[in-house]
Amino acid sequence: MSKEFTIEEKIYNKLLLLHANDNFMADVSALEEKCAKLTKIKKVGKSEILIQYQNSSEYNEEITNLRKKYKLSSIYHQHLKSFVPHGGLPIIHGSTFNFLGHPIPKILSKLKNKSKELRVVIEIFPETTLNDFVNNWDKISKKRDELFGIKKDKEERFARNKNLERDIRICYLEKEGKTCMEITKEINETEEFKNNKTSYQDISKIIKRIKDKANNLTPTKKT
């Protein structure tokens, strides 16, 4: 059974392979020299500040052009920014090259439909596979929970409450002005609820619990 490469391994292997592309490495060397040449030390009072070309918007644009020239998707952008100043990748046998996690879920509000509603957005690339989502589901679900304010799985357990219909019915009866004794009698005589008897002492507790829950709803989740 062949080993399935992770997205990090795919990126690393492709950048490693590009070492054999003379044109690519010539472009990298030229940009590396430019980084060294345009990196300056600026004096501010008695202090000295290192101003690196690779931190400039111009360098970022050059990386974009380099990436597009060699048909590399935007997932390579940050890796190339580190790749160029060092003239390539270090070839380390038996080690794991640690790339940024993928996919990286983000909470965005400005989408093409101009909706102001916040959503969790994941950028996909030509290299993206279903396994990338599966393997990173923990990160994705945490970002989802952050957006929707999900803290625990109590809401899901509550939604599966077998007595929820009965409890809602109790609240309706209470709104109609019926006393706890009257509600107890009616609920216990109702065909669908009579097999699970409700005591008089439980009515006020049920009403409070349902109202508290209704006033503090948060989204439910499965994972």
Backbone hydrogen bonds in HBPLUS format (Angstrom, degrees):
<---DONOR---> <-ACCEPTOR-->    atom                        ^
c    i                          cat <-CA-CA->   ^        H-A-AA   ^      H-
h    n   atom  resd res      DA  || num        DHA   H-A  angle D-A-AA Bond
n    s   type  num  typ     dist DA aas  dist angle  dist       angle   num
A0010-LYS N   A0006-THR O   2.97 MM   4  6.27 154.0  2.04 151.0 158.5     1
A0011-ILE N   A0007-ILE O   3.05 MM   4  6.28 159.6  2.10 147.2 151.7     2
A0012-TYR N   A0008-GLU O   2.97 MM   4  6.15 167.8  1.99 149.2 153.1     3
A0013-ASN N   A0009-GLU O   2.86 MM   4  5.95 165.0  1.88 148.7 153.0     4
A0014-LYS N   A0010-LYS O   3.01 MM   4  6.14 153.0  2.09 143.1 150.2     5
A0015-LEU N   A0011-ILE O   2.99 MM   4  6.22 163.9  2.02 155.3 159.3     6
A0016-LEU N   A0012-TYR O   2.85 MM   4  6.00 148.1  1.95 145.5 155.6     7
A0017-LEU N   A0013-ASN O   2.85 MM   4  6.01 151.8  1.93 141.3 148.6     8
A0018-LEU N   A0014-LYS O   3.05 MM   4  6.30 143.1  2.19 140.7 150.1     9
A0019-HIS N   A0016-LEU O   3.14 MM   3  5.60 158.1  2.19 108.3 115.1    10
A0020-ALA N   A0017-LEU O   3.00 MM   3  5.85 162.7  2.03 122.6 127.2    11
A0021-ASN N   A0018-LEU O   3.01 MM   3  5.06 161.2  2.05 104.7 110.7    12
A0025-MET N   A0021-ASN O   2.98 MM   4  6.25 168.7  1.99 161.4 164.4    13
A0026-ALA N   A0022-ASP O   2.90 MM   4  6.02 143.0  2.04 140.7 150.8    14
A0027-ASP N   A0023-ASN O   3.03 MM   4  6.30 153.6  2.10 145.3 151.7    15
A0028-VAL N   A0024-PHE O   2.90 MM   4  6.21 152.8  1.97 148.1 156.7    16
A0029-SER N   A0025-MET O   2.86 MM   4  6.01 156.3  1.92 141.7 147.8    17
A0030-ALA N   A0026-ALA O   3.00 MM   4  6.19 156.0  2.05 143.9 150.2    18
A0031-LEU N   A0027-ASP O   3.04 MM   4  6.22 158.1  2.09 145.1 150.8    19
A0032-GLU N   A0028-VAL O   2.77 MM   4  5.94 143.8  1.90 144.1 155.6    20
A0033-GLU N   A0029-SER O   2.92 MM   4  6.14 156.4  1.97 147.9 152.9    21
A0034-LYS N   A0030-ALA O   3.06 MM   4  6.28 148.7  2.17 137.7 146.6    22
A0035-CYS N   A0031-LEU O   2.95 MM   4  6.19 149.6  2.04 141.5 149.0    23
A0036-ALA N   A0032-GLU O   3.09 MM   4  6.41 156.8  2.15 146.5 152.1    24
A0037-LYS N   A0033-GLU O   2.87 MM   4  6.05 157.1  1.92 147.9 154.7    25
A0038-LEU N   A0034-LYS O   2.89 MM   4  5.95 160.4  1.93 150.5 154.9    26
A0040-LYS N   A0051-ILE O   2.95 MM  11  5.27 150.0  2.04 150.6 150.8    27
A0051-ILE N   A0040-LYS O   2.74 MM  11  5.27 172.2  1.75 169.1 170.3    28
A0042-LYS N   A0049-ILE O   2.76 MM   7  5.11 166.8  1.78 156.2 154.7    29
A0049-ILE N   A0042-LYS O   2.72 MM   7  5.11 167.0  1.73 150.5 155.1    30
A0044-VAL N   A0047-SER O   2.82 MM   3  5.21 161.8  1.86 142.3 148.6    31
A0047-SER N   A0044-VAL O   3.04 MM   3  5.21 152.1  2.12 129.4 126.6    32
A0055-ASN N   A0052-GLN O   3.12 MM   3  5.64 163.3  2.15 112.7 117.6    33
A0056-SER N   A0053-TYR O   2.97 MM   3  5.39 163.8  1.99 120.1 122.7    34
A0060-ASN N   A0056-SER O   3.26 MM   4  6.55 157.0  2.32 141.2 147.4    35
A0061-GLU N   A0057-SER O   3.00 MM   4  6.26 148.5  2.10 143.2 151.0    36
A0062-GLU N   A0058-GLU O   2.99 MM   4  6.31 149.2  2.09 143.4 152.1    37
A0063-ILE N   A0059-TYR O   2.93 MM   4  6.23 151.6  2.01 152.4 159.7    38
A0064-THR N   A0060-ASN O   3.11 MM   4  6.37 151.3  2.19 139.8 147.4    39
A0065-ASN N   A0061-GLU O   3.00 MM   4  6.33 156.2  2.06 147.3 153.0    40
A0066-LEU N   A0062-GLU O   2.90 MM   4  6.13 156.1  1.96 145.7 152.5    41
A0067-ARG N   A0063-ILE O   2.87 MM   4  6.02 162.3  1.90 150.7 155.5    42
A0068-LYS N   A0064-THR O   2.99 MM   4  6.20 162.1  2.03 149.6 154.2    43
A0069-LYS N   A0065-ASN O   2.93 MM   4  6.02 150.9  2.01 143.7 152.0    44
A0070-TYR N   A0066-LEU O   3.28 MM   4  6.54 147.8  2.39 145.4 151.6    45
A0072-LEU N   A0067-ARG O   2.84 MM   5  4.97 174.1  1.84 149.4 149.5    46
A0071-LYS N   A0068-LYS O   3.16 MM   3  4.83 164.7  2.18 102.7 103.8    47
A0076-TYR N   A0073-SER O   3.04 MM   3  5.97 170.0  2.05 127.4 130.4    48
A0077-HIS N   A0074-SER O   3.11 MM   3  5.17 159.3  2.15 105.2 111.7    49
A0080-LEU N   A0076-TYR O   2.84 MM   4  6.01 153.5  1.91 161.1 168.8    50
A0081-LYS N   A0077-HIS O   3.09 MM   4  6.38 147.8  2.19 147.5 156.6    51
A0082-SER N   A0079-HIS O   3.25 MM   3  5.37 132.0  2.50  95.8 107.5    52
A0083-PHE N   A0079-HIS O   2.85 MM   4  5.98 142.2  1.99 138.9 151.3    53
A0084-VAL N   A0080-LEU O   2.97 MM   4  5.94 169.6  1.98 156.6 154.2    54
A0088-GLY N   A0083-PHE O   3.04 MM   5  5.03 154.4  2.11 155.0 147.8    55
A0087-GLY N   A0084-VAL O   2.88 MM   3  5.07 166.3  1.89 116.7 120.9    56
A0106-LYS N   A0121-VAL O   2.95 MM  15  5.33 160.9  1.99 149.2 155.6    57
A0121-VAL N   A0106-LYS O   2.72 MM  15  5.33 168.8  1.73 164.8 167.6    58
A0108-LEU N   A0119-ARG O   2.98 MM  11  5.64 158.1  2.03 168.1 167.3    59
A0119-ARG N   A0108-LEU O   2.99 MM  11  5.64 156.8  2.05 156.8 163.9    60
A0114-LYS N   A0111-LEU O   2.90 MM   3  5.31 159.8  1.94 118.3 122.4    61
A0128-THR N   A0125-PHE O   2.95 MM   3  5.14 158.1  2.00 110.8 118.0    62
A0132-ASP N   A0129-THR O   3.06 MM   3  5.39 139.2  2.24 104.2 115.2    63
A0133-PHE N   A0130-LEU O   3.02 MM   3  5.46 129.7  2.28 107.6 119.6    64
A0134-VAL N   A0130-LEU O   3.09 MM   4  6.46 160.0  2.13 148.4 154.5    65
A0135-ASN N   A0131-ASN O   2.70 MM   4  5.73 170.6  1.71 151.5 154.5    66
A0136-ASN N   A0132-ASP O   3.16 MM   4  5.99 132.7  2.39 126.1 137.0    67
A0137-TRP N   A0134-VAL O   3.33 MM   3  5.18 167.3  2.35 104.9 105.8    68
A0139-LYS N   A0136-ASN O   3.05 MM   3  5.55 120.5  2.42 111.1 123.7    69
A0140-ILE N   A0136-ASN O   3.10 MM   4  6.40 163.8  2.12 154.6 159.7    70
A0141-SER N   A0137-TRP O   2.78 MM   4  5.83 170.4  1.78 154.6 157.2    71
A0142-LYS N   A0138-ASP O   3.08 MM   4  6.14 147.0  2.19 138.3 147.0    72
A0143-LYS N   A0139-LYS O   3.11 MM   4  6.35 153.1  2.18 144.7 151.1    73
A0144-ARG N   A0140-ILE O   2.94 MM   4  6.26 153.2  2.01 147.7 156.1    74
A0145-ASP N   A0141-SER O   2.86 MM   4  6.06 157.0  1.91 143.9 150.0    75
A0146-GLU N   A0142-LYS O   2.91 MM   4  6.12 148.3  2.01 140.8 149.6    76
A0147-LEU N   A0143-LYS O   3.03 MM   4  6.28 155.5  2.09 146.6 151.9    77
A0148-PHE N   A0144-ARG O   2.99 MM   4  6.22 169.6  2.00 157.9 160.1    78
A0149-GLY N   A0145-ASP O   2.81 MM   4  5.49 114.6  2.24 138.3 150.1    79
A0150-ILE N   A0145-ASP O   2.94 MM   5  4.57 139.4  2.11 127.1 134.8    80
A0157-ARG N   A0153-ASP O   3.26 MM   4  6.59 163.1  2.29 150.8 155.1    81
A0158-PHE N   A0154-LYS O   2.86 MM   4  6.10 152.7  1.94 149.2 157.5    82
A0159-ALA N   A0155-GLU O   2.87 MM   4  6.11 149.2  1.96 144.5 152.9    83
A0160-ARG N   A0156-GLU O   3.13 MM   4  6.41 132.1  2.37 140.7 152.4    84
A0160-ARG N   A0157-ARG O   3.19 MM   3  5.21 135.8  2.40  93.7 105.8    85
A0161-ASN N   A0158-PHE O   2.99 MM   3  5.11 160.1  2.03 109.9 113.8    86
A0164-LEU N   A0161-ASN O   3.19 MM   3  5.36 162.4  2.22 114.2 114.4    87
A0167-ASP N   A0163-ASN O   2.83 MM   4  6.08 161.5  1.87 157.9 163.8    88
A0168-ILE N   A0164-LEU O   2.86 MM   4  6.11 157.2  1.92 152.7 158.3    89
A0169-ARG N   A0165-GLU O   3.00 MM   4  6.17 154.9  2.06 142.7 149.8    90
A0170-ILE N   A0166-ARG O   2.94 MM   4  6.27 148.9  2.03 147.6 156.4    91
A0171-CYS N   A0167-ASP O   3.08 MM   4  6.43 150.7  2.17 143.1 150.4    92
A0172-TYR N   A0168-ILE O   2.98 MM   4  6.35 152.8  2.06 149.1 156.5    93
A0173-LEU N   A0169-ARG O   3.01 MM   4  6.30 159.2  2.05 150.1 155.3    94
A0174-GLU N   A0170-ILE O   2.94 MM   4  6.20 149.5  2.04 144.8 153.7    95
A0175-LYS N   A0171-CYS O   2.96 MM   4  6.24 148.5  2.06 144.9 153.1    96
A0176-GLU N   A0172-TYR O   3.06 MM   4  6.39 135.1  2.27 140.0 152.2    97
A0178-LYS N   A0173-LEU O   3.27 MM   5  5.89 161.8  2.31 158.1 153.5    98
A0177-GLY N   A0174-GLU O   3.04 MM   3  5.25 156.7  2.10 104.6 111.0    99
A0183-ILE N   A0179-THR O   2.88 MM   4  6.15 159.0  1.93 154.9 161.1   100
A0184-THR N   A0180-CYS O   2.93 MM   4  6.06 162.3  1.96 146.9 151.7   101
A0185-LYS N   A0181-MET O   3.09 MM   4  6.28 162.4  2.13 147.1 151.3   102
A0186-GLU N   A0182-GLU O   3.04 MM   4  6.24 166.3  2.06 149.2 152.8   103
A0187-ILE N   A0183-ILE O   2.91 MM   4  6.02 168.7  1.92 158.0 161.1   104
A0188-ASN N   A0184-THR O   3.03 MM   4  6.07 165.1  2.06 149.1 153.5   105
A0189-GLU N   A0185-LYS O   3.12 MM   4  6.20 124.5  2.44 136.8 150.1   106
A0189-GLU N   A0186-GLU O   3.23 MM   3  5.16 139.7  2.40  93.8 105.2   107
A0190-THR N   A0187-ILE O   3.17 MM   3  5.18 152.5  2.25  99.8 108.2   108
A0193-PHE N   A0190-THR O   3.03 MM   3  5.48 146.2  2.15 113.1 123.2   109
A0194-LYS N   A0190-THR O   2.89 MM   4  5.66 133.1  2.11 162.4 177.0   110
A0196-ASN N   A0193-PHE O   3.04 MM   3  5.73 161.1  2.08 121.6 127.6   111
A0202-ASP N   A0199-SER O   3.10 MM   3  5.41 145.0  2.23 106.0 115.7   112
A0206-ILE N   A0202-ASP O   2.87 MM   4  6.05 159.2  1.91 161.0 167.2   113
A0207-ILE N   A0203-ILE O   3.01 MM   4  6.26 164.1  2.04 155.3 159.2   114
A0208-LYS N   A0204-SER O   3.05 MM   4  6.21 163.2  2.08 144.4 148.9   115
A0209-ARG N   A0205-LYS O   2.93 MM   4  6.10 164.0  1.96 149.9 154.6   116
A0210-ILE N   A0206-ILE O   2.96 MM   4  6.12 166.0  1.98 155.1 158.2   117
A0211-LYS N   A0207-ILE O   3.03 MM   4  6.15 165.5  2.05 150.6 154.8   118
A0212-ASP N   A0208-LYS O   2.91 MM   4  6.02 162.8  1.94 152.0 157.1   119
A0213-LYS N   A0209-ARG O   3.01 MM   4  6.14 157.0  2.06 143.9 150.4   120
A0214-ALA N   A0210-ILE O   2.88 MM   4  6.06 158.7  1.92 149.8 155.9   121
A0215-ASN N   A0211-LYS O   3.04 MM   4  6.17 141.4  2.19 143.2 152.4   122
A0216-ASN N   A0213-LYS O   3.14 MM   3  5.21 154.9  2.21 102.0 109.7   123
